[in-house]
């Protein structure tokens, strides 16, 4: 086991290991593009992971629905995703919080409406009382339209993603401060306590269950009632989405679960609660002398068919 992707590839190229399962960091994509000698690969975009811009709906300026909607129309999410993953065939943003491995439960309509539209974003902000100043930045009641964007530190891919978002939003009249923090701080304090404005991270399935009530239902907002263990860190409050998400958890008929899941996502899109970004791809690379039923499973990982692997002399 290697601590980082660079060391992982060094071991692979040196023949010390026969297969690797690296995270989709920039170094991995660069290595793939430069050519892998005597190696094969699988890039699975139907993964159990969905990366998103998670927004604290109770923190200014995102406590305004129109500001959150304007945020969605100030970004070209496809450009952000293509810049990082286009070279391995992932060119479009996802438009659902349901992981791609369970895409039959996903609604791809509601969030697909959020495309770069400066006029629509400007109209929404002006309706909410914001005016663009001579410096090109919107302001309201003496306060500029600004926020801090967090993510995990030491992740070059997310750093570039944050810089891309920062540039796009600055062009649209926002001020954005980038602040990577240790993962322990982000997930142990900032997000659960609501002490953040927006953050980039991935949610990962551990079972093939389409539930997202844990992320968006009112009862999951951290509080004394749930011993502050709730995972609705975005503080989403939408009764319609809540009702549908609870149906996803309680219904036994799969057709009804699919219907409820898609309905919930339409409500979440109307609420502009947060914005899905990319299907964080799974990558498996192995030497050509490794043979057999090699495959990648979004839940079980690369070794679920290990009993079928073999080495060719």
C-alpha positions as CSV (number, residue, x, y, z in Angstrom):
1,X,0.0,0.0,0.0
2,X,1.4,3.4,-1.0
3,X,0.7,6.7,0.7
4,X,0.2,8.7,-2.5
5,X,-0.4,8.2,-6.2
6,X,3.1,9.2,-7.3
7,X,4.7,6.5,-5.1
8,X,2.0,4.1,-6.4
9,X,2.9,4.6,-10.0
10,X,6.6,4.4,-9.2
11,X,6.1,1.0,-7.7
12,X,3.9,0.0,-10.7
13,X,6.4,1.1,-13.3
14,X,9.3,-0.5,-11.4
15,X,7.5,-3.8,-11.5
16,X,7.2,-4.0,-7.7
17,X,3.4,-4.4,-8.0
18,X,1.2,-5.8,-10.8
19,X,-2.0,-3.8,-10.3
20,X,-2.9,-0.4,-8.8
21,X,-6.2,1.2,-7.9
22,X,-5.3,4.9,-7.7
23,X,-7.5,7.9,-7.0
24,X,-8.2,10.0,-10.1
25,X,-5.5,12.6,-9.3
26,X,-3.8,14.8,-11.9
27,X,-0.7,12.6,-11.7
28,X,-2.8,9.5,-12.5
29,X,-4.4,11.1,-15.6
30,X,-1.1,12.5,-16.8
31,X,0.5,9.0,-16.4
32,X,-2.3,7.4,-18.4
33,X,-2.1,10.0,-21.1
34,X,1.7,9.7,-21.4
35,X,1.2,6.0,-22.1
36,X,1.3,3.0,-19.8
37,X,3.9,0.4,-20.9
38,X,2.7,-3.2,-20.9
39,X,-0.5,-2.2,-19.0
40,X,-4.2,-2.2,-19.4
41,X,-6.8,-0.1,-17.6
42,X,-10.5,0.4,-16.7
43,X,-12.0,3.8,-16.1
44,X,-15.4,3.4,-14.6
45,X,-17.6,6.5,-14.5
46,X,-20.6,4.6,-13.2
47,X,-19.1,4.9,-9.7
48,X,-20.5,4.9,-6.2
49,X,-19.0,8.4,-5.7
50,X,-20.6,11.8,-6.5
51,X,-18.5,14.9,-6.0
52,X,-20.4,18.2,-5.5
53,X,-20.3,21.8,-4.4
54,X,-22.1,21.4,-1.1
55,X,-23.7,24.7,0.1
56,X,-24.7,25.7,3.6
57,X,-28.2,26.9,3.1
58,X,-28.2,28.7,6.4
59,X,-25.0,30.7,5.9
60,X,-25.0,34.1,4.2
61,X,-25.1,34.8,1.3
62,X,-26.5,31.3,0.5
63,X,-29.4,31.7,3.0
64,X,-31.2,33.3,0.0
65,X,-32.8,31.0,-2.6
66,X,-32.2,33.5,-5.4
67,X,-28.5,33.7,-4.5
68,X,-28.2,29.9,-4.6
69,X,-29.9,29.8,-8.0
70,X,-27.8,32.7,-9.3
71,X,-24.7,30.7,-8.2
72,X,-25.9,27.8,-10.4
73,X,-26.3,30.1,-13.4
74,X,-22.9,31.7,-12.8
75,X,-21.0,28.4,-13.4
76,X,-20.2,26.2,-16.4
77,X,-19.9,22.9,-14.6
78,X,-19.2,21.0,-17.8
79,X,-16.1,23.1,-18.3
80,X,-14.9,22.4,-14.7
81,X,-15.3,18.6,-15.1
82,X,-13.9,18.4,-18.7
83,X,-10.8,20.3,-17.6
84,X,-9.9,17.6,-15.1
85,X,-11.4,14.4,-16.5
86,X,-11.8,15.0,-20.2
87,X,-8.7,13.2,-21.1
88,X,-10.1,10.0,-19.6
89,X,-13.5,10.4,-21.3
90,X,-15.5,12.2,-18.7
91,X,-16.5,15.5,-20.2
92,X,-19.9,16.4,-18.7
93,X,-21.0,17.3,-15.2
94,X,-23.5,15.0,-13.5
95,X,-26.9,16.4,-12.7
96,X,-27.9,14.2,-9.8
97,X,-26.9,13.5,-6.3
98,X,-27.7,9.8,-6.8
99,X,-24.4,8.0,-7.5
100,X,-23.9,6.9,-11.1
101,X,-23.9,3.3,-10.0
102,X,-27.6,3.7,-9.3
103,X,-28.4,6.0,-12.2
104,X,-31.9,4.5,-12.7
105,X,-33.0,6.4,-9.6
106,X,-31.5,9.7,-10.8
107,X,-33.3,12.7,-12.3
108,X,-31.1,14.3,-14.9
109,X,-33.5,17.2,-15.7
110,X,-33.7,19.6,-12.8
111,X,-30.0,20.3,-12.3
112,X,-29.4,20.2,-16.1
113,X,-31.1,23.6,-16.3
114,X,-28.3,25.2,-14.3
115,X,-25.9,26.2,-17.1
116,X,-23.9,29.3,-17.5
117,X,-26.4,32.2,-18.0
118,X,-25.0,35.5,-16.9
119,X,-28.2,37.4,-17.7
120,X,-30.3,35.0,-15.6
121,X,-27.9,35.1,-12.8
122,X,-27.8,38.9,-12.9
123,X,-31.6,39.1,-12.9
124,X,-31.9,36.8,-9.9
125,X,-29.3,38.8,-7.9
126,X,-30.9,42.1,-8.7
127,X,-34.3,40.8,-7.7
128,X,-32.7,39.9,-4.4
129,X,-31.4,43.4,-3.9
130,X,-27.8,43.0,-5.2
131,X,-26.2,45.7,-7.4
132,X,-23.0,45.4,-9.3
133,X,-20.4,48.0,-8.3
134,X,-17.8,49.8,-10.3
135,X,-15.4,47.1,-9.3
136,X,-17.5,44.5,-11.1
137,X,-18.6,42.8,-7.8
138,X,-22.2,42.6,-6.6
139,X,-23.0,44.2,-3.2
140,X,-26.0,44.5,-1.0
141,X,-26.5,46.6,2.2
142,X,-22.8,47.5,2.1
143,X,-21.7,43.8,1.9
144,X,-20.0,42.3,-1.1
145,X,-21.2,39.0,-2.7
146,X,-18.4,36.9,-1.3
147,X,-17.9,33.5,0.3
148,X,-15.1,31.0,1.3
149,X,-14.9,27.7,-0.6
150,X,-13.4,24.8,1.4
151,X,-12.1,21.4,0.4
152,X,-9.5,18.9,1.6
153,X,-6.0,20.1,1.6
154,X,-3.2,18.3,-0.2
155,X,-5.4,17.4,-3.2
156,X,-4.1,19.0,-6.3
157,X,-7.1,18.0,-8.4
158,X,-9.5,19.7,-6.0
159,X,-7.3,22.7,-5.8
160,X,-7.5,23.2,-9.6
161,X,-11.2,22.6,-9.4
162,X,-11.5,25.3,-6.8
163,X,-9.4,27.7,-8.8
164,X,-11.6,27.1,-11.9
165,X,-14.7,27.8,-9.9
166,X,-13.2,30.9,-8.3
167,X,-12.3,32.3,-11.8
168,X,-15.7,31.6,-13.2
169,X,-17.5,33.2,-10.3
170,X,-15.2,36.3,-10.3
171,X,-16.1,36.8,-13.9
172,X,-19.7,36.8,-12.9
173,X,-19.3,39.3,-10.1
174,X,-18.6,37.2,-7.0
175,X,-15.6,37.3,-4.7
176,X,-14.4,33.8,-3.7
177,X,-11.7,32.8,-1.2
178,X,-10.2,29.4,-1.6
179,X,-9.4,27.7,1.7
180,X,-8.3,24.0,1.7
181,X,-8.3,22.5,5.2
182,X,-7.3,19.1,6.7
183,X,-9.9,16.5,6.1
184,X,-10.3,16.0,9.9
185,X,-11.3,19.6,10.3
186,X,-13.7,19.7,7.3
187,X,-15.5,16.5,8.2
188,X,-15.0,16.6,12.0
189,X,-16.0,20.2,12.7
190,X,-16.6,22.7,9.9
191,X,-19.3,20.8,7.9
192,X,-21.1,19.1,10.8
193,X,-21.3,22.3,12.9
194,X,-22.4,24.4,9.9
195,X,-19.3,26.5,10.2
196,X,-18.7,26.8,6.4
197,X,-20.3,28.4,3.4
198,X,-19.5,26.0,0.6
199,X,-17.3,23.0,0.2
200,X,-16.2,20.5,-2.4
201,X,-16.1,16.8,-1.4
202,X,-17.5,13.5,-2.5
203,X,-20.3,11.4,-1.0
204,X,-19.7,7.6,-1.4
205,X,-22.2,4.7,-1.4
206,X,-21.4,1.8,0.8
207,X,-24.4,-0.3,-0.4
208,X,-26.5,-0.3,-3.5
209,X,-29.2,1.7,-1.9
210,X,-30.4,4.9,-3.5
211,X,-31.3,6.7,-0.3
212,X,-30.3,10.4,0.1
213,X,-32.5,11.1,3.0
214,X,-29.4,11.0,5.2
215,X,-28.1,14.0,3.3
216,X,-31.1,16.2,2.8
217,X,-34.0,15.2,5.2
218,X,-34.9,17.7,7.9
219,X,-34.4,15.1,10.7
220,X,-30.8,14.7,9.6
221,X,-29.8,18.4,10.3
222,X,-27.3,18.1,13.2
223,X,-29.1,18.9,16.4
224,X,-29.6,17.8,20.0
225,X,-32.4,15.5,18.8
226,X,-30.0,13.4,16.8
227,X,-27.0,13.9,19.1
228,X,-25.5,16.2,16.4
229,X,-24.9,13.1,14.3
230,X,-27.1,14.1,11.3
231,X,-25.5,14.3,7.9
232,X,-27.6,17.0,6.4
233,X,-24.7,19.4,6.7
234,X,-26.1,21.7,4.0
235,X,-29.0,22.5,6.3
236,X,-31.5,21.8,3.5
237,X,-35.1,22.4,4.4
238,X,-37.6,21.4,1.8
239,X,-40.7,19.6,2.9
240,X,-41.5,18.3,-0.6
241,X,-38.1,16.8,-1.1
242,X,-38.2,15.4,2.5
243,X,-41.5,13.6,1.8
244,X,-40.2,12.0,-1.4
245,X,-36.9,11.0,0.2
246,X,-38.6,9.3,3.0
247,X,-40.7,7.3,0.5
248,X,-37.4,6.2,-1.1
249,X,-36.5,4.8,2.3
250,X,-39.8,3.2,3.1
251,X,-41.2,1.9,-0.2
252,X,-40.8,-1.7,-1.1
253,X,-41.9,-1.4,-4.7
254,X,-38.8,-0.4,-6.8
255,X,-40.9,1.5,-9.4
256,X,-42.3,3.7,-6.6
257,X,-38.8,4.2,-5.2
258,X,-37.5,5.4,-8.6
259,X,-40.5,7.7,-9.0
260,X,-40.0,9.2,-5.5
261,X,-36.2,9.6,-6.0
262,X,-36.6,11.5,-9.2
263,X,-39.3,13.7,-7.7
264,X,-37.1,14.5,-4.7
265,X,-34.3,15.6,-7.0
266,X,-36.5,18.0,-8.9
267,X,-37.4,19.6,-5.6
268,X,-33.7,19.8,-4.6
269,X,-32.9,21.4,-7.9
270,X,-35.7,24.0,-7.4
271,X,-34.2,24.7,-4.0
272,X,-30.7,24.9,-5.5
273,X,-29.6,23.3,-2.2
274,X,-26.1,22.3,-3.7
275,X,-24.7,21.4,-7.1
276,X,-23.5,18.0,-8.3
277,X,-20.2,18.1,-10.2
278,X,-18.6,14.9,-11.3
279,X,-18.8,11.1,-11.1
280,X,-15.5,10.6,-9.3
281,X,-14.2,7.8,-11.6
282,X,-12.7,4.6,-10.4
283,X,-9.5,3.6,-12.1
284,X,-7.9,0.1,-12.2
285,X,-4.6,-0.4,-13.9
286,X,-2.8,-3.8,-14.3
287,X,0.1,-5.3,-16.1
288,X,-0.6,-7.3,-19.2
289,X,0.8,-10.4,-17.6
290,X,-2.1,-10.4,-15.2
291,X,-4.9,-12.3,-16.8
292,X,-8.4,-13.6,-15.9
293,X,-11.7,-12.0,-15.1
294,X,-10.4,-8.6,-14.2
295,X,-13.1,-6.0,-13.5
296,X,-14.0,-3.1,-11.3
297,X,-17.1,-3.0,-9.0
298,X,-18.3,0.4,-7.7
299,X,-19.0,-1.0,-4.3
300,X,-16.7,-3.9,-3.9
301,X,-13.7,-2.4,-5.6
302,X,-11.2,-4.1,-7.9
303,X,-10.7,-7.4,-6.1
304,X,-14.2,-8.8,-6.2
305,X,-13.1,-11.2,-9.0
306,X,-9.6,-11.8,-7.5
307,X,-10.3,-15.5,-7.5
308,X,-10.3,-15.4,-11.3
309,X,-7.0,-13.6,-11.6
310,X,-3.8,-15.3,-12.7
311,X,-0.2,-14.5,-13.9
312,X,1.0,-15.3,-17.4
313,X,4.7,-16.3,-17.8
